[in-house]
Amino acid sequence: MRLEDVFKEHLNNEKPFKWEKKGLVFKPDITGFTHGSHPCIIHFKDELFIVAFTCRDASQRSHIFLSYGMISDDQLLLLGEPKIALAPGEPGYFDCDGVISVCLIKHDNQYYLYYVGWQNLPEKLWLCDTGRAILDPTELSLKKEFPGPVLGRDKNNPLFAAATAFHIKDSIWHTWYNSGVKWEKREHGWHHHYGIHHAQSVNGIDWVSDPGLCLPFADEYEYAFGRPSVYFKNETYFMWFAHRATKDISTYRIGFAWSKDGLKWDRNDALSGIDVSSEGWDSEMICYPYIFEYKGKLYMLYNGNDYGKTGFGLAVLDNEL
């Protein structure tokens, strides 16, 4: 069944999507590094894809790795040894304590990787703003486009602005990003609260943020939304996102929302269609989704336990109703 019809059926009847998990794509095994978080992917040519993901060194500083990949029989196979393509910035820069891969996009025959730069603060507080790098798909390399962030703290985002989802429509760039709401002092330290916001741009560099949250917190237990991923179909925006917590669950789960304009969203986590497994690498947590389409099928890259310490996996949307 066509994806257009699948989405209409699920929304019209409030029927949960069904994602079929295909197992691990990358299990962390790179010498000197742990984790394999925030995977993202873009088609390059023929059957070849470029995959970006984030690993941590012994000092917990994140680096971005690149690899070629191929999809066959609903399996994503990484080709060759992943290579470091982007390292943390110089001391004092917005990305001095780590860089995190968030979104690959192509525009006017140029490939870009948006990434989040991490900066640690005293008392275990932190900042994370958005940078952009130019991707050379032939050399499988990245070059930071600017020394500073393209989206960061400003009058609407006093704490941080970590953009993770991008879409270009009618020559206008849209991003959905995580922005800090507040830091709350608790018995064991500072506790973060952050939500999903929207901004737009004419060039993907200079952004105008819309005030307010795209999605309100569900209740007093929910305090964080992680890595929204937005897919556009049938003149409708579909978002899968990580969120935590509930009264009974402290770790991330993946929720779902949809919108006609990308600004006002209808949230219905019951439609998400994917949850933790009964055992294994994604049995305790499921987070950081990345949605992409290929040959009429919709796929999701995602992380499992411990924020990507167990690597990342692939799921495919069941097109049969």
Backbone hydrogen bonds in HBPLUS format (Angstrom, degrees):
<---DONOR---> <-ACCEPTOR-->    atom                        ^
c    i                          cat <-CA-CA->   ^        H-A-AA   ^      H-
h    n   atom  resd res      DA  || num        DHA   H-A  angle D-A-AA Bond
n    s   type  num  typ     dist DA aas  dist angle  dist       angle   num
A0006-VAL N   A0002-ARG O   3.01 MM   4  6.34 154.5  2.08 150.4 158.6     1
A0007-PHE N   A0003-LEU O   2.96 MM   4  6.17 166.4  1.98 157.9 159.0     2
A0008-LYS N   A0004-GLU O   3.17 MM   4  6.38 160.7  2.21 144.5 149.9     3
A0009-GLU N   A0005-ASP O   3.00 MM   4  6.12 165.0  2.02 149.6 153.4     4
A0010-HIS N   A0006-VAL O   3.06 MM   4  6.29 164.1  2.09 151.9 156.0     5
A0011-LEU N   A0007-PHE O   3.01 MM   4  6.14 168.2  2.03 154.3 157.4     6
A0012-ASN N   A0008-LYS O   2.87 MM   4  5.84 166.5  1.89 152.9 157.5     7
A0013-ASN N   A0009-GLU O   3.15 MM   4  6.01 152.0  2.23 141.2 147.6     8
A0014-GLU N   A0010-HIS O   2.87 MM   4  5.39 104.4  2.46 131.1 145.4     9
A0015-LYS N   A0010-HIS O   2.89 MM   5  4.59 145.6  2.01 129.5 138.3    10
A0014-GLU N   A0011-LEU O   3.32 MM   3  4.93 157.6  2.37  94.8 101.4    11
A0017-PHE N   A0271-LEU O   2.98 MM 254  5.58 169.8  1.99 132.9 133.5    12
A0318-ASP N   A0018-LYS O   2.81 MM 300  5.52 171.2  1.82 175.0 177.6    13
A0019-TRP N   A0273-GLY O   3.24 MM 254  5.71 162.7  2.27 141.8 137.6    14
A0020-GLU N   A0316-VAL O   2.80 MM 296  5.26 174.7  1.80 154.3 153.0    15
A0316-VAL N   A0020-GLU O   2.95 MM 296  5.26 155.3  2.01 137.6 142.0    16
A0022-LYS N   A0314-LEU O   2.72 MM 292  5.38 167.1  1.74 159.5 157.2    17
A0314-LEU N   A0023-GLY O   3.17 MM 291  6.08 151.2  2.26 158.7 162.0    18
A0025-VAL N   A0312-PHE O   2.81 MM 287  5.88 172.8  1.81 145.2 147.7    19
A0026-PHE N   A0312-PHE O   3.18 MM 286  5.53 165.1  2.20 152.8 155.8    20
A0312-PHE N   A0026-PHE O   3.11 MM 286  5.53 142.7  2.26 140.0 151.1    21
A0033-PHE N   A0030-ILE O   3.00 MM   3  5.57 156.0  2.06 146.6 145.1    22
A0034-THR N   A0056-ARG O   2.81 MM  22  5.21 151.5  1.89 144.8 154.3    23
A0056-ARG N   A0034-THR O   2.85 MM  22  5.21 161.4  1.88 143.3 149.2    24
A0036-GLY N   A0308-GLY O   2.86 MM 272  5.29 135.2  2.06 131.7 145.0    25
A0037-SER N   A0054-THR O   2.85 MM  17  5.03 148.0  1.95 151.1 147.4    26
A0054-THR N   A0037-SER O   2.87 MM  17  5.03 160.7  1.90 147.2 151.4    27
A0040-CYS N   A0052-ALA O   2.85 MM  12  5.29 148.9  1.95 152.8 157.3    28
A0052-ALA N   A0040-CYS O   2.85 MM  12  5.29 165.2  1.87 150.0 154.9    29
A0042-ILE N   A0050-ILE O   2.99 MM   8  5.44 144.8  2.11 147.1 157.6    30
A0050-ILE N   A0042-ILE O   2.85 MM   8  5.44 159.6  1.89 159.6 166.5    31
A0044-PHE N   A0048-LEU O   2.86 MM   4  5.58 164.3  1.89 148.4 149.9    32
A0045-LYS N   A0048-LEU O   3.30 MM   3  5.29 144.5  2.44 126.9 137.0    33
A0048-LEU N   A0045-LYS O   2.65 MM   3  5.29 157.8  1.70 152.4 153.3    34
A0049-PHE N   A0069-GLY O   2.79 MM  20  4.92 156.7  1.85 152.5 153.5    35
A0069-GLY N   A0049-PHE O   2.96 MM  20  4.92 144.6  2.09 128.9 129.6    36
A0051-VAL N   A0067-SER O   2.79 MM  16  5.24 172.2  1.80 167.6 169.2    37
A0067-SER N   A0051-VAL O   2.92 MM  16  5.24 140.7  2.07 149.2 157.9    38
A0053-PHE N   A0065-PHE O   3.08 MM  12  5.48 153.2  2.16 145.9 151.6    39
A0065-PHE N   A0053-PHE O   2.82 MM  12  5.48 170.3  1.83 166.6 169.9    40
A0055-CYS N   A0063-HIS O   2.94 MM   8  5.47 159.0  1.99 157.9 163.3    41
A0063-HIS N   A0055-CYS O   2.77 MM   8  5.47 157.3  1.82 162.8 170.8    42
A0057-ASP N   A0061-ARG O   3.02 MM   4  5.46 159.8  2.06 136.3 140.5    43
A0060-GLN N   A0057-ASP O   2.90 MM   3  5.16 158.0  1.95 118.9 120.4    44
A0099-VAL N   A0062-SER O   3.05 MM  37  5.31 156.3  2.11 114.8 121.9    45
A0064-ILE N   A0086-LEU O   2.95 MM  22  5.04 167.0  1.97 149.8 153.4    46
A0085-ALA N   A0064-ILE O   2.81 MM  21  5.78 177.5  1.81 160.2 160.8    47
A0086-LEU N   A0064-ILE O   3.27 MM  22  5.04 150.9  2.36 140.4 138.7    48
A0066-LEU N   A0083-LYS O   2.89 MM  17  5.49 154.3  1.96 151.1 157.2    49
A0083-LYS N   A0066-LEU O   2.99 MM  17  5.49 160.8  2.02 154.1 157.0    50
A0079-LEU N   A0068-TYR O   2.84 MM  11  5.32 172.0  1.84 138.2 140.0    51
A0070-MET N   A0077-LEU O   2.93 MM   7  5.32 149.0  2.03 141.6 151.4    52
A0077-LEU N   A0070-MET O   2.80 MM   7  5.32 168.8  1.82 161.9 164.2    53
A0072-SER N   A0075-GLN O   2.92 MM   3  5.31 154.5  1.99 149.8 155.3    54
A0075-GLN N   A0072-SER O   2.95 MM   3  5.31 141.6  2.10 109.2 120.4    55
A0089-GLY N   A0095-ASP O   2.84 MM   6  5.08 159.1  1.88 112.9 117.5    56
A0093-TYR N   A0090-GLU O   3.02 MM   3  5.69 164.4  2.05 142.7 146.4    57
A0096-CYS N   A0093-TYR O   3.17 MM   3  5.14 156.1  2.23 119.5 114.9    58
A0098-GLY N   A0095-ASP O   3.37 MM   3  5.47 169.0  2.38 107.0 110.1    59
A0097-ASP N   A0118-TRP O   2.88 MM  21  5.23 150.6  1.96 164.7 158.2    60
A0118-TRP N   A0098-GLY O   2.81 MM  20  4.84 165.2  1.84 144.8 144.3    61
A0100-ILE N   A0116-VAL O   2.83 MM  16  4.95 147.2  1.94 139.4 149.8    62
A0116-VAL N   A0100-ILE O   2.82 MM  16  4.95 157.5  1.87 142.1 148.9    63
A0102-VAL N   A0114-TYR O   3.14 MM  12  5.87 150.5  2.23 160.2 154.2    64
A0103-CYS N   A0114-TYR O   3.31 MM  11  5.22 158.9  2.35 141.1 139.3    65
A0114-TYR N   A0103-CYS O   2.84 MM  11  5.22 165.3  1.86 162.7 163.7    66
A0105-ILE N   A0112-TYR O   3.00 MM   7  5.38 159.6  2.04 149.1 153.6    67
A0112-TYR N   A0105-ILE O   2.80 MM   7  5.38 158.9  1.85 165.4 172.0    68
A0107-HIS N   A0110-GLN O   2.86 MM   3  5.31 161.8  1.90 151.1 155.4    69
A0110-GLN N   A0107-HIS O   2.96 MM   3  5.31 154.0  2.03 111.5 119.9    70
A0135-LEU N   A0111-TYR O   3.01 MM  24  5.19 171.3  2.01 130.2 131.8    71
A0113-LEU N   A0133-ALA O   2.91 MM  20  5.18 163.0  1.93 146.2 150.7    72
A0133-ALA N   A0113-LEU O   2.83 MM  20  5.18 158.4  1.88 147.6 155.0    73
A0115-TYR N   A0131-GLY O   2.96 MM  16  5.24 166.1  1.98 135.0 139.3    74
A0131-GLY N   A0115-TYR O   2.73 MM  16  5.24 165.4  1.75 156.6 161.4    75
A0117-GLY N   A0129-ASP O   2.75 MM  12  5.45 159.0  1.79 160.8 166.9    76
A0129-ASP N   A0117-GLY O   3.16 MM  12  5.45 132.0  2.41 145.6 151.3    77
A0119-GLN N   A0127-LEU O   2.99 MM   8  5.13 156.1  2.04 148.7 147.4    78
A0127-LEU N   A0119-GLN O   2.84 MM   8  5.13 153.9  1.90 150.0 158.5    79
A0121-LEU N   A0125-LEU O   2.78 MM   4  4.91 156.5  1.84 145.4 137.3    80
A0125-LEU N   A0122-PRO O   3.29 MM   3  5.95 163.6  2.31 116.9 121.0    81
A0130-THR N   A0151-LEU O   2.85 MM  21  5.08 166.2  1.87 173.2 168.9    82
A0150-VAL N   A0130-THR O   2.72 MM  20  5.89 143.4  1.86 151.4 163.7    83
A0151-LEU N   A0130-THR O   3.34 MM  21  5.08 161.7  2.38 137.8 138.4    84
A0145-GLU N   A0132-ARG O   2.88 MM  13  5.82 167.3  1.90 146.0 149.1    85
A0134-ILE N   A0143-LYS O   2.79 MM   9  5.22 160.0  1.83 151.3 148.5    86
A0143-LYS N   A0134-ILE O   3.00 MM   9  5.22 143.7  2.14 137.1 148.3    87
A0136-ASP N   A0141-SER O   2.91 MM   5  5.26 168.0  1.92 151.6 155.5    88
A0140-LEU N   A0136-ASP O   2.80 MM   4  5.55 123.0  2.13 142.0 158.2    89
A0141-SER N   A0136-ASP O   3.20 MM   5  5.26 153.1  2.28 136.1 143.5    90
A0154-ASP N   A0157-ASN O   2.96 MM   3  4.97 143.2  2.09 108.5 119.8    91
A0157-ASN N   A0154-ASP O   3.18 MM   3  4.97 131.2  2.43  92.8 106.2    92
A0162-ALA N   A0178-ASN O   2.78 MM  16  5.01 163.7  1.80 158.3 158.6    93
A0178-ASN N   A0162-ALA O   2.86 MM  16  5.01 164.7  1.88 136.9 132.1    94
A0164-THR N   A0176-TRP O   3.31 MM  12  6.43 174.7  2.31 146.0 146.7    95
A0165-ALA N   A0176-TRP O   3.38 MM  11  5.27 154.1  2.46 147.8 151.3    96
A0176-TRP N   A0165-ALA O   3.04 MM  11  5.27 149.3  2.14 136.0 143.8    97
A0167-HIS N   A0174-HIS O   2.95 MM   7  5.19 148.8  2.05 143.6 148.2    98
A0174-HIS N   A0167-HIS O   2.73 MM   7  5.19 148.8  1.83 152.2 163.1    99
A0169-LYS N   A0172-ILE O   2.93 MM   3  5.35 163.0  1.96 151.6 151.0   100
A0172-ILE N   A0169-LYS O   3.00 MM   3  5.35 160.9  2.04 113.6 119.6   101
A0173-TRP N   A0201-SER O   2.79 MM  28  4.94 160.9  1.83 157.0 157.3   102
A0201-SER N   A0173-TRP O   2.91 MM  28  4.94 145.6  2.03 136.1 141.6   103
A0175-THR N   A0199-ALA O   2.96 MM  24  5.41 156.2  2.01 157.2 155.9   104
A0199-ALA N   A0175-THR O   3.02 MM  24  5.41 152.1  2.10 150.9 154.7   105
A0177-TYR N   A0197-HIS O   2.87 MM  20  5.26 151.3  1.95 135.3 144.6   106
A0197-HIS N   A0177-TYR O   2.73 MM  20  5.26 159.4  1.77 154.4 161.8   107
A0179-SER N   A0195-GLY O   2.98 MM  16  5.70 153.8  2.05 150.7 159.2   108
A0195-GLY N   A0179-SER O   3.10 MM  16  5.70 149.9  2.20 157.0 151.6   109
A0181-VAL N   A0193-HIS O   2.70 MM  12  5.37 173.6  1.71 146.7 147.7   110
A0182-LYS N   A0193-HIS O   3.32 MM  11  5.33 157.8  2.38 133.4 136.3   111
A0193-HIS N   A0182-LYS O   2.96 MM  11  5.33 126.9  2.25 167.2 173.0   112
A0184-GLU N   A0191-HIS O   2.77 MM   7  4.98 167.9  1.78 145.9 150.1   113
A0191-HIS N   A0184-GLU O   2.76 MM   7  4.98 154.4  1.82 138.8 147.8   114
A0186-ARG N   A0189-GLY O   2.82 MM   3  5.23 156.5  1.87 142.1 149.9   115
A0189-GLY N   A0186-ARG O   3.19 MM   3  5.23 169.2  2.20 110.1 112.1   116
A0194-TYR N   A0223-TYR O   3.06 MM  29  6.47 150.1  2.15 151.0 158.4   117
A0225-PHE N   A0194-TYR O   3.25 MM  31  6.45 132.4  2.49 135.5 148.0   118
A0214-CYS N   A0196-ILE O   2.74 MM  18  5.61 174.9  1.74 155.7 157.2   119
A0210-ASP N   A0198-HIS O   2.89 MM  12  5.70 176.3  1.89 159.3 158.9   120
A0200-GLN N   A0208-VAL O   3.04 MM   8  5.47 156.1  2.09 141.2 144.4   121
A0208-VAL N   A0200-GLN O   2.88 MM   8  5.47 160.2  1.91 156.4 162.7   122
A0223-TYR N   A0244-ARG O   2.91 MM  21  6.24 162.1  1.94 128.4 131.3   123
A0224-ALA N   A0244-ARG O   3.02 MM  20  5.48 154.2  2.09 173.9 167.3   124
A0244-ARG N   A0224-ALA O   2.99 MM  20  5.48 149.1  2.09 156.2 158.6   125
A0226-GLY N   A0242-ALA O   2.64 MM  16  4.61 157.6  1.69 122.9 131.2   126
A0242-ALA N   A0226-GLY O   2.88 MM  16  4.61 159.8  1.92 158.3 153.6   127
A0229-SER N   A0240-TRP O   2.85 MM  11  5.47 156.2  1.91 162.8 170.9   128
A0240-TRP N   A0229-SER O   3.06 MM  11  5.47 157.8  2.11 157.0 160.0   129
A0231-TYR N   A0238-PHE O   2.76 MM   7  5.11 161.8  1.80 152.1 158.4   130
A0238-PHE N   A0231-TYR O   2.75 MM   7  5.11 159.2  1.79 154.5 161.6   131
A0233-LYS N   A0236-THR O   2.89 MM   3  5.33 163.5  1.92 157.6 161.0   132
A0236-THR N   A0233-LYS O   2.85 MM   3  5.33 138.9  2.02 112.7 124.6   133
A0237-TYR N   A0259-SER O   2.73 MM  22  5.06 173.4  1.74 166.2 166.1   134
A0259-SER N   A0237-TYR O   2.87 MM  22  5.06 149.9  1.96 144.3 150.0   135
A0239-MET N   A0257-ALA O   2.82 MM  18  5.19 171.9  1.83 162.4 159.9   136
A0257-ALA N   A0239-MET O   2.93 MM  18  5.19 146.4  2.05 146.9 153.5   137
A0241-PHE N   A0255-GLY O   3.18 MM  14  5.31 154.5  2.25 126.6 131.8   138
A0255-GLY N   A0241-PHE O   2.67 MM  14  5.31 155.1  1.73 163.6 167.8   139
A0243-HIS N   A0253-ARG O   2.87 MM  10  5.61 149.2  1.96 156.1 164.5   140
A0253-ARG N   A0243-HIS O   3.05 MM  10  5.61 149.0  2.15 148.3 156.8   141
A0246-THR N   A0249-ILE O   2.84 MM   3  5.04 171.5  1.85 154.1 157.1   142
A0286-ILE N   A0252-TYR O   3.30 MM  34  5.80 166.0  2.32 127.4 131.6   143
A0268-ASN N   A0256-PHE O   2.94 MM  12  5.68 164.2  1.96 146.7 151.9   144
A0258-TRP N   A0266-ASP O   2.93 MM   8  5.37 150.7  2.02 138.8 146.3   145
A0266-ASP N   A0258-TRP O   2.82 MM   8  5.37 168.6  1.83 160.2 162.9   146
A0271-LEU N   A0268-ASN O   3.03 MM   3  5.85 166.9  2.05 124.1 128.0   147
A0272-SER N   A0269-ASP O   3.12 MM   3  5.29 160.9  2.16 108.5 114.5   148
A0277-SER N   A0282-ASP O   3.06 MM   5  5.82 157.7  2.11 121.4 127.6   149
A0283-SER N   A0280-GLY O   3.32 MM   3  5.40 150.9  2.41 121.8 116.3   150
A0305-ASN N   A0281-TRP O   2.93 MM  24  5.94 171.8  1.94 152.5 155.3   151
A0287-CYS N   A0303-ASN O   2.92 MM  16  5.15 165.6  1.94 135.2 138.3   152
A0303-ASN N   A0287-CYS O   2.82 MM  16  5.15 168.9  1.84 158.2 157.8   153
A0290-TYR N   A0301-LEU O   2.79 MM  11  5.02 130.2  2.04 150.1 154.6   154
A0301-LEU N   A0290-TYR O   2.91 MM  11  5.02 162.1  1.94 143.9 146.4   155
A0292-PHE N   A0299-TYR O   3.03 MM   7  5.37 156.6  2.09 141.8 145.7   156
A0299-TYR N   A0292-PHE O   2.76 MM   7  5.37 171.9  1.76 168.2 171.1   157
A0294-TYR N   A0297-LYS O   2.87 MM   3  5.37 157.0  1.92 151.8 159.6   158
A0297-LYS N   A0294-TYR O   3.05 MM   3  5.37 155.3  2.11 111.6 119.4   159
A0317-LEU N   A0298-LEU O   2.87 MM  19  5.46 169.5  1.88 162.2 163.3   160
A0300-MET N   A0315-ALA O   2.83 MM  15  5.10 151.9  1.91 150.1 151.1   161
A0315-ALA N   A0300-MET O   2.84 MM  15  5.10 141.2  2.00 142.3 153.9   162
A0302-TYR N   A0313-GLY O   3.11 MM  11  5.57 151.0  2.20 141.5 145.6   163
A0313-GLY N   A0302-TYR O   2.91 MM  11  5.57 158.4  1.95 160.6 166.0   164
A0309-LYS N   A0306-ASP O   3.17 MM   3  5.36 147.7  2.28 105.3 114.8   165
A0311-GLY N   A0308-GLY O   3.02 MM   3  4.96 163.0  2.05 105.0 109.5   166
